[in-house]
């Protein structure tokens, strides 16, 4: 999200913003909303309608839809392919951040590399931004667990040799493949709605801190893009146009200018690409390219990537106060637990500057702006 605020507008209010966000957005393992528990019928509507369901219920505006991949709703859902266990895990988790590397990050535009594209995205140096990273919570995790068991059996039945069990699979045209894609679409739409609701609570939090309305704050969605998803898309292979199932695991879409699947107001420049770093350094907004579309099926990385396991990070952080370290750098952080903060220390991640330099030089996405964090809530 971008805003009409400048860095100097929030300098003295960072603690209050972070505390308000932390209070309004449930975070941590098993976090849930006591004020919103959905039954099976209402969850089915979430799956089928995606972000339109959220907007109908007052969580955002129709303008948000235009800046969400697939307008916040994948097709081909079938709620009947989602297990009771998955439904039970998800019924109270809409509008929650969850745990691990999920976060809400308040920052500002630190550097501008491409003024034309930055202007198209509504980003300018010193402007305040908000990054949200979360997904389909326990519901999506359960869908994954359920179908791994199905796919293990399917791989044997279809005579597919696996170099690794985690690559268990089934043909897209098989019943197992169709069932999984229908369940995955439900989880993806749940994730879209989850982020949309957190967008709403973010707006509410800023409103509470600044005592200003939407016109003054101008907290608008720049883009919401998927990762860890498979999508049926049209691409050219060996000179022939084909429909492919494109898997983006630990990857995100990076479509170029002119693609009908990206928002109208980005048609001349390309799709925004969001690459978070870590809570102590930077994040980036890039733009998709023709080269990515031709060479990587319109894909790029979706984050810096870990250098250390969570266990290693805990050992490295032993005896350190991560909160104080970050505060000395001008970054206010709140975590659901101390464990979360030590597992997410900057040392545990690659330097996103290096990662972005690689994808920029490779031409599969181009740098637009760099964001510097000033306030972070972690699950």
C-alpha positions as CSV (number, residue, x, y, z in Angstrom):
1,X,0.0,0.0,0.0
2,X,1.1,3.6,-0.6
3,X,-0.2,6.6,1.4
4,X,-0.4,10.4,1.3
5,X,1.8,10.6,4.3
6,X,5.4,11.5,4.3
7,X,8.2,10.1,6.4
8,X,8.3,13.2,8.6
9,X,4.5,12.9,9.3
10,X,5.0,9.6,11.2
11,X,8.4,10.1,12.7
12,X,7.0,10.9,16.2
13,X,4.1,8.4,15.9
14,X,5.9,5.2,14.9
15,X,5.5,3.5,18.3
16,X,1.8,4.4,18.4
17,X,1.2,3.1,14.8
18,X,3.0,-0.2,15.5
19,X,1.2,-0.7,18.9
20,X,-2.2,0.0,17.2
21,X,-1.5,-2.3,14.3
22,X,-0.4,-5.0,16.8
23,X,-3.6,-4.6,18.8
24,X,-5.9,-4.6,15.7
25,X,-4.4,-7.4,13.8
26,X,-4.2,-10.8,15.6
27,X,-0.7,-12.3,15.2
28,X,1.1,-15.4,16.2
29,X,0.6,-19.2,16.0
30,X,-3.1,-20.1,16.0
31,X,-4.1,-16.4,16.1
32,X,-7.8,-15.9,15.5
33,X,-10.6,-13.3,15.5
34,X,-13.1,-13.8,18.3
35,X,-15.4,-11.3,16.6
36,X,-15.5,-13.2,13.3
37,X,-16.1,-17.0,13.1
38,X,-17.6,-18.2,9.8
39,X,-19.7,-21.2,9.3
40,X,-19.3,-23.6,6.3
41,X,-21.9,-21.7,4.2
42,X,-20.2,-18.3,4.7
43,X,-16.7,-19.9,4.1
44,X,-18.0,-21.3,0.8
45,X,-19.0,-17.7,-0.2
46,X,-15.4,-16.6,0.7
47,X,-14.0,-19.3,-1.5
48,X,-16.3,-18.5,-4.5
49,X,-16.3,-14.7,-4.4
50,X,-12.9,-13.9,-3.0
51,X,-12.2,-10.2,-2.3
52,X,-15.7,-9.3,-3.5
53,X,-17.0,-11.0,-0.4
54,X,-14.8,-8.8,1.8
55,X,-15.9,-5.6,0.0
56,X,-19.6,-6.6,0.4
57,X,-18.9,-6.8,4.1
58,X,-17.3,-3.4,4.4
59,X,-13.6,-4.5,4.2
60,X,-12.3,-2.2,1.5
61,X,-13.6,-0.6,-1.7
62,X,-14.2,-1.7,-5.3
63,X,-11.1,0.3,-6.3
64,X,-9.0,-2.2,-4.3
65,X,-10.1,-5.0,-6.7
66,X,-8.4,-3.5,-9.7
67,X,-5.0,-3.8,-8.0
68,X,-5.2,-7.4,-6.9
69,X,-3.9,-10.3,-9.0
70,X,-6.9,-12.1,-10.7
71,X,-9.1,-9.3,-9.0
72,X,-8.8,-11.3,-5.8
73,X,-10.6,-14.4,-7.0
74,X,-9.2,-17.5,-8.8
75,X,-11.7,-19.5,-10.9
76,X,-12.5,-23.2,-10.6
77,X,-13.1,-23.4,-6.9
78,X,-15.0,-26.3,-5.4
79,X,-15.6,-26.0,-1.6
80,X,-16.5,-29.7,-1.5
81,X,-12.8,-30.5,-2.2
82,X,-11.7,-28.8,1.1
83,X,-11.7,-31.1,4.1
84,X,-13.7,-30.5,7.3
85,X,-10.4,-30.2,9.2
86,X,-9.2,-27.4,6.8
87,X,-12.5,-25.6,7.2
88,X,-12.3,-25.9,11.0
89,X,-8.8,-24.5,11.0
90,X,-9.8,-21.5,8.8
91,X,-13.2,-20.5,10.2
92,X,-11.8,-18.0,12.8
93,X,-8.6,-17.0,11.0
94,X,-9.7,-14.4,8.4
95,X,-8.1,-11.0,9.2
96,X,-5.1,-12.6,11.1
97,X,-1.4,-12.4,10.4
98,X,-0.3,-15.8,11.6
99,X,3.3,-16.7,12.5
100,X,6.7,-17.3,11.0
101,X,7.9,-14.8,8.4
102,X,4.5,-13.1,8.1
103,X,4.5,-9.4,8.8
104,X,3.0,-6.0,8.4
105,X,5.8,-3.5,7.7
106,X,5.4,0.3,7.8
107,X,8.2,2.0,5.8
108,X,9.0,4.7,3.3
109,X,10.5,5.0,-0.2
110,X,14.2,5.3,0.4
111,X,15.4,5.3,-3.2
112,X,13.8,5.7,-6.6
113,X,15.5,3.9,-9.5
114,X,12.8,4.4,-12.3
115,X,10.9,7.6,-11.9
116,X,8.4,6.9,-14.7
117,X,7.4,3.5,-13.3
118,X,7.4,4.7,-9.7
119,X,5.0,7.5,-10.8
120,X,2.7,5.0,-12.4
121,X,2.7,3.0,-9.2
122,X,2.0,6.2,-7.2
123,X,5.3,5.9,-5.3
124,X,7.7,8.8,-4.6
125,X,10.7,9.3,-2.4
126,X,9.9,9.8,1.2
127,X,6.3,8.5,0.8
128,X,5.0,6.2,3.5
129,X,4.2,2.6,2.5
130,X,2.8,-0.5,4.1
131,X,3.8,-4.1,3.1
132,X,1.6,-7.0,4.2
133,X,2.8,-10.6,3.9
134,X,0.5,-13.5,4.9
135,X,-1.6,-16.2,3.2
136,X,-4.3,-18.8,3.8
137,X,-3.3,-19.6,7.3
138,X,-4.2,-23.0,8.8
139,X,-6.7,-23.6,6.1
140,X,-4.2,-23.5,3.3
141,X,-1.7,-25.5,5.3
142,X,-4.3,-28.2,5.9
143,X,-5.3,-28.3,2.2
144,X,-1.6,-28.9,1.4
145,X,-1.3,-31.7,4.0
146,X,-4.5,-33.4,2.8
147,X,-3.4,-33.4,-0.8
148,X,0.2,-34.5,-0.2
149,X,-1.3,-37.8,0.9
150,X,-3.5,-37.9,-2.2
151,X,-0.6,-37.1,-4.5
152,X,1.8,-39.7,-3.0
153,X,-0.7,-42.4,-4.0
154,X,-1.4,-40.7,-7.4
155,X,2.3,-40.6,-8.3
156,X,2.5,-44.4,-7.9
157,X,-0.7,-45.0,-9.8
158,X,0.4,-42.9,-12.8
159,X,3.9,-44.3,-12.8
160,X,5.6,-41.0,-12.0
161,X,9.2,-41.3,-10.7
162,X,10.0,-38.8,-8.0
163,X,13.5,-37.5,-7.3
164,X,12.1,-36.2,-4.0
165,X,8.9,-37.2,-2.2
166,X,8.0,-33.6,-1.8
167,X,7.5,-33.4,-5.5
168,X,4.6,-35.9,-5.4
169,X,2.1,-35.0,-8.1
170,X,-0.6,-36.0,-10.5
171,X,-1.5,-35.1,-14.1
172,X,-3.5,-31.8,-14.3
173,X,-6.2,-33.6,-16.2
174,X,-6.6,-36.4,-13.7
175,X,-9.3,-36.4,-11.1
176,X,-6.7,-36.0,-8.3
177,X,-5.2,-33.0,-10.2
178,X,-8.6,-31.4,-10.8
179,X,-9.6,-31.9,-7.1
180,X,-6.4,-30.3,-5.9
181,X,-6.6,-27.3,-8.2
182,X,-10.2,-26.7,-7.0
183,X,-9.1,-26.9,-3.3
184,X,-6.0,-24.8,-3.9
185,X,-8.2,-22.1,-5.6
186,X,-10.3,-22.0,-2.4
187,X,-7.2,-21.6,-0.3
188,X,-5.9,-18.8,-2.6
189,X,-9.2,-16.9,-2.4
190,X,-9.2,-17.3,1.3
191,X,-5.7,-15.7,1.3
192,X,-6.8,-12.8,-0.9
193,X,-9.6,-12.1,1.6
194,X,-7.3,-12.4,4.5
195,X,-4.9,-9.8,3.1
196,X,-7.8,-7.6,2.2
197,X,-9.1,-7.7,5.7
198,X,-5.7,-6.9,7.1
199,X,-5.6,-4.0,4.6
200,X,-8.8,-2.8,6.2
201,X,-7.5,-3.1,9.7
202,X,-4.4,-1.3,8.7
203,X,-6.5,1.6,7.4
204,X,-8.5,1.6,10.6
205,X,-5.2,1.7,12.6
206,X,-3.9,4.7,10.8
207,X,-7.2,6.4,11.1
208,X,-7.1,5.9,14.9
209,X,-3.6,7.3,15.2
210,X,-3.9,10.3,12.9
211,X,-7.6,11.0,13.4
212,X,-7.9,11.4,9.7
213,X,-10.2,10.0,7.0
214,X,-9.4,8.1,3.8
215,X,-9.0,11.3,1.7
216,X,-6.2,12.6,4.0
217,X,-4.4,9.3,4.5
218,X,-4.8,8.0,0.9
219,X,-3.9,4.4,1.9
220,X,-4.3,2.7,-1.4
221,X,-3.4,-0.7,-2.7
222,X,-0.5,-0.6,-5.1
223,X,-0.7,-4.4,-5.7
224,X,-1.5,-7.7,-4.1
225,X,0.4,-10.6,-5.8
226,X,0.4,-14.4,-5.1
227,X,3.2,-16.7,-4.3
228,X,3.3,-20.4,-3.6
229,X,0.6,-21.1,-6.1
230,X,-0.1,-22.9,-9.4
231,X,-2.0,-21.2,-12.3
232,X,-3.2,-22.2,-15.7
233,X,-1.7,-19.6,-18.1
234,X,-1.0,-19.2,-21.8
235,X,2.7,-19.1,-22.8
236,X,4.8,-19.7,-25.9
237,X,7.0,-22.8,-25.9
238,X,9.3,-23.6,-28.9
239,X,7.3,-21.1,-31.0
240,X,3.9,-22.6,-30.1
241,X,1.3,-21.1,-27.9
242,X,0.3,-23.5,-25.1
243,X,-1.8,-23.5,-21.9
244,X,0.6,-24.4,-19.1
245,X,0.2,-25.1,-15.4
246,X,2.8,-22.6,-14.0
247,X,4.0,-23.5,-10.5
248,X,5.3,-20.5,-8.5
249,X,6.7,-21.9,-5.3
250,X,8.9,-19.3,-3.5
251,X,8.3,-17.2,-6.6
252,X,6.0,-14.5,-7.7
253,X,4.5,-13.3,-11.0
254,X,6.4,-10.7,-13.0
255,X,4.3,-9.9,-16.1
256,X,5.4,-7.2,-18.6
257,X,3.6,-4.2,-20.0
258,X,0.7,-4.9,-22.3
259,X,-0.5,-8.1,-20.6
260,X,-4.3,-8.2,-20.2
261,X,-3.9,-9.8,-16.7
262,X,-2.4,-6.7,-15.1
263,X,-4.3,-3.6,-14.0
264,X,-5.3,-1.0,-16.6
265,X,-3.3,1.8,-15.1
266,X,-0.1,-0.4,-15.2
267,X,-0.6,-1.5,-18.7
268,X,2.1,0.8,-20.1
269,X,4.8,-0.1,-17.6
270,X,4.2,-3.6,-16.3
271,X,3.1,-5.4,-13.2
272,X,4.4,-4.4,-9.8
273,X,6.7,-7.0,-8.2
274,X,7.0,-7.0,-4.4
275,X,10.2,-8.4,-2.9
276,X,10.5,-8.2,0.9
277,X,13.9,-8.4,2.6
278,X,14.0,-8.6,6.4
279,X,12.8,-6.5,9.3
280,X,16.1,-4.7,9.7
281,X,17.1,-3.8,6.2
282,X,15.1,-3.1,3.0
283,X,12.3,-4.3,0.8
284,X,11.8,-3.6,-3.0
285,X,9.2,-2.8,-5.5
286,X,10.3,-4.0,-9.0
287,X,8.4,-4.3,-12.3
288,X,7.8,-7.3,-14.6
289,X,9.5,-7.6,-17.9
290,X,9.2,-9.1,-21.3
291,X,12.3,-11.2,-20.7
292,X,10.7,-12.8,-17.6
293,X,7.6,-13.6,-19.7
294,X,9.8,-15.3,-22.4
295,X,12.4,-17.0,-20.1
296,X,10.8,-17.7,-16.7
297,X,7.1,-18.0,-17.6
298,X,6.6,-14.5,-16.2
299,X,8.2,-15.2,-12.8
300,X,10.8,-13.9,-10.4
301,X,11.7,-14.4,-6.7
302,X,9.4,-13.4,-3.9
303,X,11.8,-12.6,-1.1
304,X,15.4,-12.5,0.1
305,X,15.4,-16.2,1.2
306,X,16.8,-17.6,4.4
307,X,20.5,-18.2,5.2
308,X,19.9,-19.9,8.5
309,X,17.3,-22.4,9.8
310,X,15.1,-21.1,12.6
311,X,17.1,-23.2,15.1
312,X,20.4,-21.6,13.9
313,X,18.9,-18.1,14.2
314,X,18.0,-18.8,17.8
315,X,21.5,-19.9,18.6
316,X,22.9,-16.8,16.8
317,X,20.6,-14.4,18.7
318,X,21.2,-15.9,22.1
319,X,21.7,-13.2,24.7
320,X,20.8,-10.4,22.3
321,X,17.8,-8.0,22.6
322,X,16.6,-7.9,19.0
323,X,14.0,-5.2,19.9
324,X,16.7,-2.9,21.2
325,X,19.0,-3.6,18.3
326,X,16.3,-2.6,15.8
327,X,15.3,0.4,17.8
328,X,18.8,1.7,17.6
329,X,18.4,1.6,13.8
330,X,15.2,3.6,14.0
331,X,12.9,0.5,13.6
332,X,10.1,-0.2,16.1
333,X,9.2,-3.9,16.2
334,X,6.5,-5.9,17.9
335,X,6.3,-9.7,17.8
336,X,3.8,-12.2,19.1
337,X,6.7,-13.9,21.0
338,X,10.4,-13.5,21.6
339,X,11.0,-16.7,19.6
340,X,9.4,-15.1,16.5
341,X,11.8,-12.1,16.7
342,X,14.9,-14.1,17.1
343,X,14.0,-16.5,14.3
344,X,13.5,-13.6,12.0
345,X,16.7,-11.7,12.7
346,X,18.4,-10.0,9.7
347,X,21.3,-12.4,10.0
348,X,19.0,-15.3,9.2
349,X,18.3,-13.9,5.7
350,X,20.3,-13.1,2.6
351,X,20.8,-9.4,1.9
352,X,17.9,-8.5,-0.3
353,X,20.1,-5.9,-2.0
354,X,22.2,-8.7,-3.4
355,X,19.1,-10.8,-4.4
356,X,17.4,-7.9,-6.2
357,X,20.7,-7.0,-7.9
358,X,20.7,-10.5,-9.5
359,X,17.2,-10.5,-10.8
360,X,17.6,-6.9,-12.0
361,X,20.8,-7.7,-13.9
362,X,19.2,-10.9,-15.2
363,X,16.4,-8.8,-16.6
364,X,13.5,-10.8,-15.1
365,X,12.3,-7.9,-13.1
366,X,13.6,-4.3,-12.9
367,X,14.2,-2.1,-9.9
368,X,11.7,0.7,-9.3
369,X,12.0,1.7,-5.6
370,X,13.6,0.6,-2.4
371,X,11.7,0.7,0.9
372,X,13.2,1.1,4.3
373,X,11.3,-0.2,7.3
374,X,10.5,2.0,10.4
375,X,7.8,-0.2,12.1
376,X,7.1,-3.9,11.9
377,X,4.7,-6.3,13.5
378,X,5.6,-10.0,13.2
379,X,3.6,-13.1,13.9
